[in-house]
Amino acid sequence: MGKNKGARIIITLECTSDHSASLAKRQQGVFRYTSSKNRRNTPGRLELKKFCRRCNCHTIFKEIK
C-alpha cells in the first residue's frame, strides 16, 4: 500500500504583471511555475516574487487553480 501524501499539494503560479512594452522582444503567452505547498500551514493563495522570462524581470506570481 502507498503512503498518503498528507497536506502537501502541487500548485501552479502564474505571472500577474502587464508589461506590454517588453512583449515586442518576447513571445506571446502566459508564463507559469509549478511548486508545492502545505495546505495546513498556508490555507490562502500563495504569492511569490520570481523571474518571468516573458517580462524579463522579477514579478509577483500568484497561485491559480
mmCIF file as Biopython writes it, N, C-alpha, C and O atoms, coordinates in Angstrom:
data_model
#
loop_
_atom_site.group_PDB
_atom_site.id
_atom_site.type_symbol
_atom_site.label_atom_id
_atom_site.label_alt_id
_atom_site.label_comp_id
_atom_site.label_asym_id
_atom_site.label_entity_id
_atom_site.label_seq_id
_atom_site.pdbx_PDB_ins_code
_atom_site.Cartn_x
_atom_site.Cartn_y
_atom_site.Cartn_z
_atom_site.occupancy
_atom_site.B_iso_or_equiv
_atom_site.auth_seq_id
_atom_site.auth_asym_id
_atom_site.pdbx_PDB_model_num
ATOM 1   N N  . MET A ? 1  ? 0.824  -1.174 0.000   1.0 0.0 1  A 1 
ATOM 2   C CA . MET A ? 1  ? 0.000  0.000  0.000   1.0 0.0 1  A 1 
ATOM 3   C C  . MET A ? 1  ? 0.873  1.244  0.000   1.0 0.0 1  A 1 
ATOM 4   O O  . MET A ? 1  ? 1.893  1.279  0.688   1.0 0.0 1  A 1 
ATOM 5   N N  . GLY A ? 2  ? 0.497  2.256  -0.751  1.0 0.0 2  A 1 
ATOM 6   C CA . GLY A ? 2  ? 1.256  3.505  -0.797  1.0 0.0 2  A 1 
ATOM 7   C C  . GLY A ? 2  ? 0.916  4.409  0.371   1.0 0.0 2  A 1 
ATOM 8   O O  . GLY A ? 2  ? -0.152 4.307  0.974   1.0 0.0 2  A 1 
ATOM 9   N N  . LYS A ? 3  ? 1.845  5.289  0.674   1.0 0.0 3  A 1 
ATOM 10  C CA . LYS A ? 3  ? 1.619  6.226  1.774   1.0 0.0 3  A 1 
ATOM 11  C C  . LYS A ? 3  ? 0.781  7.404  1.306   1.0 0.0 3  A 1 
ATOM 12  O O  . LYS A ? 3  ? 0.832  7.802  0.142   1.0 0.0 3  A 1 
ATOM 13  N N  . ASN A ? 4  ? 0.015  7.951  2.227   1.0 0.0 4  A 1 
ATOM 14  C CA . ASN A ? 4  ? -0.766 9.153  1.944   1.0 0.0 4  A 1 
ATOM 15  C C  . ASN A ? 4  ? 0.169  10.356 1.968   1.0 0.0 4  A 1 
ATOM 16  O O  . ASN A ? 4  ? 0.983  10.477 2.883   1.0 0.0 4  A 1 
ATOM 17  N N  . LYS A ? 5  ? 0.073  11.241 0.992   1.0 0.0 5  A 1 
ATOM 18  C CA . LYS A ? 5  ? 0.966  12.386 0.918   1.0 0.0 5  A 1 
ATOM 19  C C  . LYS A ? 5  ? 0.640  13.467 1.931   1.0 0.0 5  A 1 
ATOM 20  O O  . LYS A ? 5  ? 1.446  14.376 2.130   1.0 0.0 5  A 1 
ATOM 21  N N  . GLY A ? 6  ? -0.499 13.400 2.568   1.0 0.0 6  A 1 
ATOM 22  C CA . GLY A ? 6  ? -0.834 14.356 3.606   1.0 0.0 6  A 1 
ATOM 23  C C  . GLY A ? 6  ? -1.355 15.672 3.059   1.0 0.0 6  A 1 
ATOM 24  O O  . GLY A ? 6  ? -2.154 15.700 2.123   1.0 0.0 6  A 1 
ATOM 25  N N  . ALA A ? 7  ? -0.888 16.768 3.657   1.0 0.0 7  A 1 
ATOM 26  C CA . ALA A ? 7  ? -1.432 18.082 3.341   1.0 0.0 7  A 1 
ATOM 27  C C  . ALA A ? 7  ? -0.668 18.780 2.220   1.0 0.0 7  A 1 
ATOM 28  O O  . ALA A ? 7  ? -1.044 19.886 1.831   1.0 0.0 7  A 1 
ATOM 29  N N  . ARG A ? 8  ? 0.400  18.167 1.683   1.0 0.0 8  A 1 
ATOM 30  C CA . ARG A ? 8  ? 1.207  18.821 0.656   1.0 0.0 8  A 1 
ATOM 31  C C  . ARG A ? 8  ? 0.560  18.628 -0.716  1.0 0.0 8  A 1 
ATOM 32  O O  . ARG A ? 8  ? 0.282  17.501 -1.126  1.0 0.0 8  A 1 
ATOM 33  N N  . ILE A ? 9  ? 0.322  19.748 -1.430  1.0 0.0 9  A 1 
ATOM 34  C CA . ILE A ? 9  ? -0.313 19.696 -2.742  1.0 0.0 9  A 1 
ATOM 35  C C  . ILE A ? 9  ? 0.541  20.440 -3.764  1.0 0.0 9  A 1 
ATOM 36  O O  . ILE A ? 9  ? 1.362  21.281 -3.397  1.0 0.0 9  A 1 
ATOM 37  N N  . ILE A ? 10 ? 0.349  20.134 -5.036  1.0 0.0 10 A 1 
ATOM 38  C CA . ILE A ? 10 ? 1.053  20.804 -6.132  1.0 0.0 10 A 1 
ATOM 39  C C  . ILE A ? 10 ? 0.199  21.974 -6.602  1.0 0.0 10 A 1 
ATOM 40  O O  . ILE A ? 10 ? -1.003 21.831 -6.828  1.0 0.0 10 A 1 
ATOM 41  N N  . ILE A ? 11 ? 0.843  23.146 -6.746  1.0 0.0 11 A 1 
ATOM 42  C CA . ILE A ? 11 ? 0.132  24.353 -7.171  1.0 0.0 11 A 1 
ATOM 43  C C  . ILE A ? 11 ? 0.790  24.912 -8.429  1.0 0.0 11 A 1 
ATOM 44  O O  . ILE A ? 11 ? 1.920  24.555 -8.761  1.0 0.0 11 A 1 
ATOM 45  N N  . THR A ? 12 ? 0.078  25.785 -9.116  1.0 0.0 12 A 1 
ATOM 46  C CA . THR A ? 12 ? 0.589  26.474 -10.295 1.0 0.0 12 A 1 
ATOM 47  C C  . THR A ? 12 ? 0.639  27.965 -10.005 1.0 0.0 12 A 1 
ATOM 48  O O  . THR A ? 12 ? -0.337 28.543 -9.527  1.0 0.0 12 A 1 
ATOM 49  N N  . LEU A ? 13 ? 1.785  28.590 -10.297 1.0 0.0 13 A 1 
ATOM 50  C CA . LEU A ? 13 ? 1.970  30.024 -10.100 1.0 0.0 13 A 1 
ATOM 51  C C  . LEU A ? 13 ? 1.997  30.697 -11.459 1.0 0.0 13 A 1 
ATOM 52  O O  . LEU A ? 13 ? 2.698  30.248 -12.365 1.0 0.0 13 A 1 
ATOM 53  N N  . GLU A ? 14 ? 1.229  31.785 -11.605 1.0 0.0 14 A 1 
ATOM 54  C CA . GLU A ? 14 ? 1.125  32.489 -12.882 1.0 0.0 14 A 1 
ATOM 55  C C  . GLU A ? 14 ? 1.534  33.943 -12.725 1.0 0.0 14 A 1 
ATOM 56  O O  . GLU A ? 14 ? 1.231  34.565 -11.707 1.0 0.0 14 A 1 
ATOM 57  N N  . CYS A ? 15 ? 2.218  34.491 -13.720 1.0 0.0 15 A 1 
ATOM 58  C CA . CYS A ? 15 ? 2.675  35.879 -13.711 1.0 0.0 15 A 1 
ATOM 59  C C  . CYS A ? 15 ? 1.468  36.813 -13.739 1.0 0.0 15 A 1 
ATOM 60  O O  . CYS A ? 15 ? 0.501  36.572 -14.462 1.0 0.0 15 A 1 
ATOM 61  N N  . THR A ? 16 ? 1.537  37.886 -12.941 1.0 0.0 16 A 1 
ATOM 62  C CA . THR A ? 16 ? 0.416  38.814 -12.855 1.0 0.0 16 A 1 
ATOM 63  C C  . THR A ? 16 ? 0.713  40.178 -13.458 1.0 0.0 16 A 1 
ATOM 64  O O  . THR A ? 16 ? -0.161 41.045 -13.484 1.0 0.0 16 A 1 
ATOM 65  N N  . SER A ? 17 ? 1.943  40.382 -13.946 1.0 0.0 17 A 1 
ATOM 66  C CA . SER A ? 17 ? 2.294  41.712 -14.458 1.0 0.0 17 A 1 
ATOM 67  C C  . SER A ? 17 ? 1.729  41.933 -15.860 1.0 0.0 17 A 1 
ATOM 68  O O  . SER A ? 17 ? 1.360  40.991 -16.561 1.0 0.0 17 A 1 
ATOM 69  N N  . ASP A ? 18 ? 1.674  43.198 -16.241 1.0 0.0 18 A 1 
ATOM 70  C CA . ASP A ? 18 ? 1.164  43.567 -17.560 1.0 0.0 18 A 1 
ATOM 71  C C  . ASP A ? 18 ? 2.190  44.479 -18.222 1.0 0.0 18 A 1 
ATOM 72  O O  . ASP A ? 18 ? 2.009  45.695 -18.270 1.0 0.0 18 A 1 
ATOM 73  N N  . HIS A ? 19 ? 3.255  43.893 -18.727 1.0 0.0 19 A 1 
ATOM 74  C CA . HIS A ? 19 ? 4.315  44.655 -19.391 1.0 0.0 19 A 1 
ATOM 75  C C  . HIS A ? 19 ? 4.129  44.547 -20.903 1.0 0.0 19 A 1 
ATOM 76  O O  . HIS A ? 19 ? 4.715  43.669 -21.537 1.0 0.0 19 A 1 
ATOM 77  N N  . SER A ? 20 ? 3.335  45.414 -21.471 1.0 0.0 20 A 1 
ATOM 78  C CA . SER A ? 20 ? 3.081  45.350 -22.911 1.0 0.0 20 A 1 
ATOM 79  C C  . SER A ? 20 ? 4.250  45.904 -23.712 1.0 0.0 20 A 1 
ATOM 80  O O  . SER A ? 20 ? 4.378  45.579 -24.892 1.0 0.0 20 A 1 
ATOM 81  N N  . ALA A ? 21 ? 5.115  46.733 -23.111 1.0 0.0 21 A 1 
ATOM 82  C CA . ALA A ? 21 ? 6.257  47.298 -23.833 1.0 0.0 21 A 1 
ATOM 83  C C  . ALA A ? 21 ? 7.310  46.237 -24.118 1.0 0.0 21 A 1 
ATOM 84  O O  . ALA A ? 21 ? 7.959  46.282 -25.163 1.0 0.0 21 A 1 
ATOM 85  N N  . SER A ? 22 ? 7.492  45.277 -23.205 1.0 0.0 22 A 1 
ATOM 86  C CA . SER A ? 22 ? 8.523  44.264 -23.396 1.0 0.0 22 A 1 
ATOM 87  C C  . SER A ? 22 ? 8.044  43.094 -24.249 1.0 0.0 22 A 1 
ATOM 88  O O  . SER A ? 22 ? 8.836  42.204 -24.556 1.0 0.0 22 A 1 
ATOM 89  N N  . LEU A ? 23 ? 6.775  43.069 -24.638 1.0 0.0 23 A 1 
ATOM 90  C CA . LEU A ? 23 ? 6.263  41.961 -25.428 1.0 0.0 23 A 1 
ATOM 91  C C  . LEU A ? 23 ? 6.747  41.986 -26.870 1.0 0.0 23 A 1 
ATOM 92  O O  . LEU A ? 23 ? 6.635  40.980 -27.571 1.0 0.0 23 A 1 
ATOM 93  N N  . ALA A ? 24 ? 7.279  43.109 -27.324 1.0 0.0 24 A 1 
ATOM 94  C CA . ALA A ? 24 ? 7.770  43.183 -28.691 1.0 0.0 24 A 1 
ATOM 95  C C  . ALA A ? 24 ? 8.967  42.258 -28.890 1.0 0.0 24 A 1 
ATOM 96  O O  . ALA A ? 24 ? 9.111  41.660 -29.956 1.0 0.0 24 A 1 
ATOM 97  N N  . LYS A ? 25 ? 9.828  42.130 -27.876 1.0 0.0 25 A 1 
ATOM 98  C CA . LYS A ? 25 ? 11.005 41.277 -27.979 1.0 0.0 25 A 1 
ATOM 99  C C  . LYS A ? 25 ? 10.724 39.844 -27.547 1.0 0.0 25 A 1 
ATOM 100 O O  . LYS A ? 25 ? 11.444 38.929 -27.945 1.0 0.0 25 A 1 
ATOM 101 N N  . ARG A ? 26 ? 9.699  39.638 -26.747 1.0 0.0 26 A 1 
ATOM 102 C CA . ARG A ? 26 ? 9.390  38.312 -26.207 1.0 0.0 26 A 1 
ATOM 103 C C  . ARG A ? 26 ? 8.195  37.692 -26.918 1.0 0.0 26 A 1 
ATOM 104 O O  . ARG A ? 26 ? 7.429  38.386 -27.586 1.0 0.0 26 A 1 
ATOM 105 N N  . GLN A ? 27 ? 8.042  36.369 -26.767 1.0 0.0 27 A 1 
ATOM 106 C CA . GLN A ? 27 ? 6.916  35.682 -27.382 1.0 0.0 27 A 1 
ATOM 107 C C  . GLN A ? 27 ? 5.640  35.923 -26.588 1.0 0.0 27 A 1 
ATOM 108 O O  . GLN A ? 27 ? 5.685  36.280 -25.410 1.0 0.0 27 A 1 
ATOM 109 N N  . GLN A ? 28 ? 4.523  35.727 -27.232 1.0 0.0 28 A 1 
ATOM 110 C CA . GLN A ? 28 ? 3.226  35.902 -26.584 1.0 0.0 28 A 1 
ATOM 111 C C  . GLN A ? 28 ? 2.925  34.688 -25.709 1.0 0.0 28 A 1 
ATOM 112 O O  . GLN A ? 28 ? 3.462  33.605 -25.944 1.0 0.0 28 A 1 
ATOM 113 N N  . GLY A ? 29 ? 2.084  34.860 -24.717 1.0 0.0 29 A 1 
ATOM 114 C CA . GLY A ? 29 ? 1.669  33.757 -23.865 1.0 0.0 29 A 1 
ATOM 115 C C  . GLY A ? 29 ? 1.816  34.092 -22.402 1.0 0.0 29 A 1 
ATOM 116 O O  . GLY A ? 29 ? 2.252  35.184 -22.040 1.0 0.0 29 A 1 
ATOM 117 N N  . VAL A ? 30 ? 1.449  33.143 -21.564 1.0 0.0 30 A 1 
ATOM 118 C CA . VAL A ? 30 ? 1.495  33.320 -20.124 1.0 0.0 30 A 1 
ATOM 119 C C  . VAL A ? 30 ? 2.589  32.410 -19.583 1.0 0.0 30 A 1 
ATOM 120 O O  . VAL A ? 30 ? 2.695  31.250 -19.981 1.0 0.0 30 A 1 
ATOM 121 N N  . PHE A ? 31 ? 3.403  32.942 -18.672 1.0 0.0 31 A 1 
ATOM 122 C CA . PHE A ? 31 ? 4.489  32.152 -18.101 1.0 0.0 31 A 1 
ATOM 123 C C  . PHE A ? 31 ? 4.062  31.633 -16.738 1.0 0.0 31 A 1 
ATOM 124 O O  . PHE A ? 31 ? 3.502  32.382 -15.938 1.0 0.0 31 A 1 
ATOM 125 N N  . ARG A ? 32 ? 4.325  30.338 -16.460 1.0 0.0 32 A 1 
ATOM 126 C CA . ARG A ? 32 ? 3.878  29.704 -15.222 1.0 0.0 32 A 1 
ATOM 127 C C  . ARG A ? 32 ? 4.990  28.870 -14.606 1.0 0.0 32 A 1 
ATOM 128 O O  . ARG A ? 32 ? 5.846  28.330 -15.307 1.0 0.0 32 A 1 
ATOM 129 N N  . TYR A ? 33 ? 4.961  28.775 -13.278 1.0 0.0 33 A 1 
ATOM 130 C CA . TYR A ? 33 ? 5.811  27.888 -12.500 1.0 0.0 33 A 1 
ATOM 131 C C  . TYR A ? 33 ? 4.922  26.880 -11.785 1.0 0.0 33 A 1 
ATOM 132 O O  . TYR A ? 33 ? 3.750  27.158 -11.535 1.0 0.0 33 A 1 
ATOM 133 N N  . THR A ? 34 ? 5.467  25.708 -11.451 1.0 0.0 34 A 1 
ATOM 134 C CA . THR A ? 34 ? 4.777  24.774 -10.582 1.0 0.0 34 A 1 
ATOM 135 C C  . THR A ? 34 ? 5.585  24.627 -9.306  1.0 0.0 34 A 1 
ATOM 136 O O  . THR A ? 34 ? 6.815  24.662 -9.334  1.0 0.0 34 A 1 
ATOM 137 N N  . SER A ? 35 ? 4.901  24.465 -8.202  1.0 0.0 35 A 1 
ATOM 138 C CA . SER A ? 35 ? 5.527  24.347 -6.904  1.0 0.0 35 A 1 
ATOM 139 C C  . SER A ? 35 ? 4.610  23.527 -6.013  1.0 0.0 35 A 1 
ATOM 140 O O  . SER A ? 35 ? 3.556  23.068 -6.453  1.0 0.0 35 A 1 
ATOM 141 N N  . SER A ? 36 ? 5.010  23.343 -4.762  1.0 0.0 36 A 1 
ATOM 142 C CA . SER A ? 36 ? 4.158  22.642 -3.813  1.0 0.0 36 A 1 
ATOM 143 C C  . SER A ? 36 ? 4.060  23.454 -2.540  1.0 0.0 36 A 1 
ATOM 144 O O  . SER A ? 36 ? 4.948  24.246 -2.223  1.0 0.0 36 A 1 
ATOM 145 N N  . LYS A ? 37 ? 2.971  23.252 -1.812  1.0 0.0 37 A 1 
ATOM 146 C CA . LYS A ? 37 ? 2.774  23.957 -0.554  1.0 0.0 37 A 1 
ATOM 147 C C  . LYS A ? 37 ? 2.046  23.047 0.412   1.0 0.0 37 A 1 
ATOM 148 O O  . LYS A ? 37 ? 1.407  22.073 0.014   1.0 0.0 37 A 1 
ATOM 149 N N  . ASN A ? 38 ? 2.153  23.380 1.690   1.0 0.0 38 A 1 
ATOM 150 C CA . ASN A ? 38 ? 1.448  22.656 2.729   1.0 0.0 38 A 1 
ATOM 151 C C  . ASN A ? 38 ? 0.105  23.344 2.958   1.0 0.0 38 A 1 
ATOM 152 O O  . ASN A ? 38 ? 0.053  24.522 3.309   1.0 0.0 38 A 1 
ATOM 153 N N  . ARG A ? 39 ? -0.955 22.612 2.762   1.0 0.0 39 A 1 
ATOM 154 C CA . ARG A ? 39 ? -2.301 23.176 2.844   1.0 0.0 39 A 1 
ATOM 155 C C  . ARG A ? 39 ? -2.650 23.632 4.255   1.0 0.0 39 A 1 
ATOM 156 O O  . ARG A ? 39 ? -3.404 24.589 4.427   1.0 0.0 39 A 1 
ATOM 157 N N  . ARG A ? 40 ? -2.105 22.951 5.273   1.0 0.0 40 A 1 
ATOM 158 C CA . ARG A ? 40 ? -2.411 23.319 6.661   1.0 0.0 40 A 1 
ATOM 159 C C  . ARG A ? 40 ? -1.707 24.601 7.080   1.0 0.0 40 A 1 
ATOM 160 O O  . ARG A ? 40 ? -2.296 25.409 7.798   1.0 0.0 40 A 1 
ATOM 161 N N  . ASN A ? 41 ? -0.460 24.813 6.655   1.0 0.0 41 A 1 
ATOM 162 C CA . ASN A ? 41 ? 0.295  25.997 7.059   1.0 0.0 41 A 1 
ATOM 163 C C  . ASN A ? 41 ? -0.103 27.244 6.276   1.0 0.0 41 A 1 
ATOM 164 O O  . ASN A ? 41 ? -0.121 28.338 6.842   1.0 0.0 41 A 1 
ATOM 165 N N  . THR A ? 42 ? -0.423 27.108 4.990   1.0 0.0 42 A 1 
ATOM 166 C CA . THR A ? 42 ? -0.796 28.257 4.152   1.0 0.0 42 A 1 
ATOM 167 C C  . THR A ? 42 ? -2.125 27.954 3.463   1.0 0.0 42 A 1 
ATOM 168 O O  . THR A ? 42 ? -2.134 27.503 2.318   1.0 0.0 42 A 1 
ATOM 169 N N  . PRO A ? 43 ? -3.237 28.191 4.136   1.0 0.0 43 A 1 
ATOM 170 C CA . PRO A ? 43 ? -4.534 27.876 3.524   1.0 0.0 43 A 1 
ATOM 171 C C  . PRO A ? 43 ? -4.931 28.862 2.427   1.0 0.0 43 A 1 
ATOM 172 O O  . PRO A ? 43 ? -5.728 28.513 1.555   1.0 0.0 43 A 1 
ATOM 173 N N  . GLY A ? 44 ? -4.394 30.087 2.449   1.0 0.0 44 A 1 
ATOM 174 C CA . GLY A ? 44 ? -4.732 31.082 1.434   1.0 0.0 44 A 1 
ATOM 175 C C  . GLY A ? 44 ? -3.914 30.889 0.169   1.0 0.0 44 A 1 
ATOM 176 O O  . GLY A ? 44 ? -3.097 29.974 0.069   1.0 0.0 44 A 1 
ATOM 177 N N  . ARG A ? 45 ? -4.149 31.767 -0.791  1.0 0.0 45 A 1 
ATOM 178 C CA . ARG A ? 45 ? -3.407 31.709 -2.046  1.0 0.0 45 A 1 
ATOM 179 C C  . ARG A ? 45 ? -1.981 32.218 -1.849  1.0 0.0 45 A 1 
ATOM 180 O O  . ARG A ? 45 ? -1.761 33.206 -1.150  1.0 0.0 45 A 1 
ATOM 181 N N  . LEU A ? 46 ? -1.027 31.548 -2.459  1.0 0.0 46 A 1 
ATOM 182 C CA . LEU A ? 46 ? 0.377  31.865 -2.296  1.0 0.0 46 A 1 
ATOM 183 C C  . LEU A ? 46 ? 0.804  32.906 -3.328  1.0 0.0 46 A 1 
ATOM 184 O O  . LEU A ? 46 ? 0.372  32.847 -4.479  1.0 0.0 46 A 1 
ATOM 185 N N  . GLU A ? 47 ? 1.650  33.860 -2.925  1.0 0.0 47 A 1 
ATOM 186 C CA . GLU A ? 47 ? 2.221  34.861 -3.817  1.0 0.0 47 A 1 
ATOM 187 C C  . GLU A ? 47 ? 3.724  34.864 -3.620  1.0 0.0 47 A 1 
ATOM 188 O O  . GLU A ? 47 ? 4.201  35.037 -2.498  1.0 0.0 47 A 1 
ATOM 189 N N  . LEU A ? 48 ? 4.483  34.673 -4.703  1.0 0.0 48 A 1 
ATOM 190 C CA . LEU A ? 48 ? 5.936  34.675 -4.657  1.0 0.0 48 A 1 
ATOM 191 C C  . LEU A ? 48 ? 6.482  35.598 -5.728  1.0 0.0 48 A 1 
ATOM 192 O O  . LEU A ? 48 ? 5.878  35.761 -6.788  1.0 0.0 48 A 1 
ATOM 193 N N  . LYS A ? 49 ? 7.633  36.205 -5.444  1.0 0.0 49 A 1 
ATOM 194 C CA . LYS A ? 49 ? 8.298  37.045 -6.424  1.0 0.0 49 A 1 
ATOM 195 C C  . LYS A ? 49 ? 9.343  36.190 -7.134  1.0 0.0 49 A 1 
ATOM 196 O O  . LYS A ? 49 ? 10.316 35.751 -6.521  1.0 0.0 49 A 1 
ATOM 197 N N  . LYS A ? 50 ? 9.137  35.957 -8.432  1.0 0.0 50 A 1 
ATOM 198 C CA . LYS A ? 50 ? 10.016 35.093 -9.216  1.0 0.0 50 A 1 
ATOM 199 C C  . LYS A ? 50 ? 10.343 35.778 -10.545 1.0 0.0 50 A 1 
ATOM 200 O O  . LYS A ? 50 ? 9.736  36.789 -10.897 1.0 0.0 50 A 1 
ATOM 201 N N  . PHE A ? 51 ? 11.301 35.219 -11.274 1.0 0.0 51 A 1 
ATOM 202 C CA . PHE A ? 51 ? 11.714 35.787 -12.556 1.0 0.0 51 A 1 
ATOM 203 C C  . PHE A ? 51 ? 10.778 35.312 -13.655 1.0 0.0 51 A 1 
ATOM 204 O O  . PHE A ? 51 ? 10.526 34.116 -13.796 1.0 0.0 51 A 1 
ATOM 205 N N  . CYS A ? 52 ? 10.269 36.255 -14.429 1.0 0.0 52 A 1 
ATOM 206 C CA . CYS A ? 52 ? 9.399  35.951 -15.568 1.0 0.0 52 A 1 
ATOM 207 C C  . CYS A ? 52 ? 10.198 36.134 -16.844 1.0 0.0 52 A 1 
ATOM 208 O O  . CYS A ? 52 ? 10.693 37.228 -17.118 1.0 0.0 52 A 1 
ATOM 209 N N  . ARG A ? 53 ? 10.328 35.072 -17.626 1.0 0.0 53 A 1 
ATOM 210 C CA . ARG A ? 53 ? 11.079 35.165 -18.882 1.0 0.0 53 A 1 
ATOM 211 C C  . ARG A ? 53 ? 10.338 35.988 -19.926 1.0 0.0 53 A 1 
ATOM 212 O O  . ARG A ? 53 ? 10.960 36.570 -20.815 1.0 0.0 53 A 1 
ATOM 213 N N  . ARG A ? 54 ? 9.024  36.040 -19.824 1.0 0.0 54 A 1 
ATOM 214 C CA . ARG A ? 54 ? 8.237  36.840 -20.762 1.0 0.0 54 A 1 
ATOM 215 C C  . ARG A ? 54 ? 8.443  38.329 -20.530 1.0 0.0 54 A 1 
ATOM 216 O O  . ARG A ? 54 ? 8.585  39.094 -21.485 1.0 0.0 54 A 1 
ATOM 217 N N  . CYS A ? 55 ? 8.461  38.751 -19.249 1.0 0.0 55 A 1 
ATOM 218 C CA . CYS A ? 55 ? 8.621  40.157 -18.895 1.0 0.0 55 A 1 
ATOM 219 C C  . CYS A ? 55 ? 10.091 40.551 -18.760 1.0 0.0 55 A 1 
ATOM 220 O O  . CYS A ? 55 ? 10.425 41.736 -18.787 1.0 0.0 55 A 1 
ATOM 221 N N  . ASN A ? 56 ? 10.970 39.555 -18.614 1.0 0.0 56 A 1 
ATOM 222 C CA . ASN A ? 56 ? 12.411 39.760 -18.454 1.0 0.0 56 A 1 
ATOM 223 C C  . ASN A ? 56 ? 12.734 40.534 -17.171 1.0 0.0 56 A 1 
ATOM 224 O O  . ASN A ? 56 ? 13.666 41.338 -17.159 1.0 0.0 56 A 1 
ATOM 225 N N  . CYS A ? 57 ? 11.978 40.303 -16.094 1.0 0.0 57 A 1 
ATOM 226 C CA . CYS A ? 57 ? 12.243 40.932 -14.796 1.0 0.0 57 A 1 
ATOM 227 C C  . CYS A ? 57 ? 11.554 40.095 -13.717 1.0 0.0 57 A 1 
ATOM 228 O O  . CYS A ? 57 ? 10.783 39.185 -14.017 1.0 0.0 57 A 1 
ATOM 229 N N  . HIS A ? 58 ? 11.846 40.419 -12.460 1.0 0.0 58 A 1 
ATOM 230 C CA . HIS A ? 58 ? 11.214 39.748 -11.333 1.0 0.0 58 A 1 
ATOM 231 C C  . HIS A ? 58 ? 9.830  40.370 -11.090 1.0 0.0 58 A 1 
ATOM 232 O O  . HIS A ? 58 ? 9.704  41.585 -10.933 1.0 0.0 58 A 1 
ATOM 233 N N  . THR A ? 59 ? 8.815  39.533 -11.062 1.0 0.0 59 A 1 
ATOM 234 C CA . THR A ? 59 ? 7.446  39.989 -10.852 1.0 0.0 59 A 1 
ATOM 235 C C  . THR A ? 59 ? 6.761  39.073 -9.830  1.0 0.0 59 A 1 
ATOM 236 O O  . THR A ? 59 ? 7.313  38.047 -9.432  1.0 0.0 59 A 1 
ATOM 237 N N  . ILE A ? 60 ? 5.571  39.455 -9.422  1.0 0.0 60 A 1 
ATOM 238 C CA . ILE A ? 60 ? 4.802  38.664 -8.463  1.0 0.0 60 A 1 
ATOM 239 C C  . ILE A ? 60 ? 4.021  37.589 -9.221  1.0 0.0 60 A 1 
ATOM 240 O O  . ILE A ? 60 ? 3.320  37.873 -10.192 1.0 0.0 60 A 1 
ATOM 241 N N  . PHE A ? 61 ? 4.159  36.366 -8.755  1.0 0.0 61 A 1 
ATOM 242 C CA . PHE A ? 61 ? 3.423  35.236 -9.292  1.0 0.0 61 A 1 
ATOM 243 C C  . PHE A ? 61 ? 2.393  34.816 -8.258  1.0 0.0 61 A 1 
ATOM 244 O O  . PHE A ? 61 ? 2.726  34.645 -7.085  1.0 0.0 61 A 1 
ATOM 245 N N  . LYS A ? 62 ? 1.133  34.646 -8.683  1.0 0.0 62 A 1 
ATOM 246 C CA . LYS A ? 62 ? 0.056  34.257 -7.779  1.0 0.0 62 A 1 
ATOM 247 C C  . LYS A ? 62 ? -0.407 32.844 -8.109  1.0 0.0 62 A 1 
ATOM 248 O O  . LYS A ? 62 ? -0.329 32.382 -9.247  1.0 0.0 62 A 1 
ATOM 249 N N  . GLU A ? 63 ? -0.889 32.184 -7.070  1.0 0.0 63 A 1 
ATOM 250 C CA . GLU A ? 63 ? -1.397 30.819 -7.222  1.0 0.0 63 A 1 
ATOM 251 C C  . GLU A ? 63 ? -2.717 30.830 -7.969  1.0 0.0 63 A 1 
ATOM 252 O O  . GLU A ? 63 ? -3.601 31.637 -7.679  1.0 0.0 63 A 1 
ATOM 253 N N  . ILE A ? 64 ? -2.844 29.927 -8.933  1.0 0.0 64 A 1 
ATOM 254 C CA . ILE A ? 64 ? -4.100 29.756 -9.665  1.0 0.0 64 A 1 
ATOM 255 C C  . ILE A ? 64 ? -4.569 28.316 -9.457  1.0 0.0 64 A 1 
ATOM 256 O O  . ILE A ? 64 ? -3.802 27.471 -8.995  1.0 0.0 64 A 1 
ATOM 257 N N  . LYS A ? 65 ? -5.820 28.043 -9.796  1.0 0.0 65 A 1 
ATOM 258 C CA . LYS A ? 65 ? -6.334 26.673 -9.676  1.0 0.0 65 A 1 
ATOM 259 C C  . LYS A ? 65 ? -6.602 26.084 -11.020 1.0 0.0 65 A 1 
ATOM 260 O O  . LYS A ? 65 ? -7.039 24.937 -11.116 1.0 0.0 65 A 1 
#
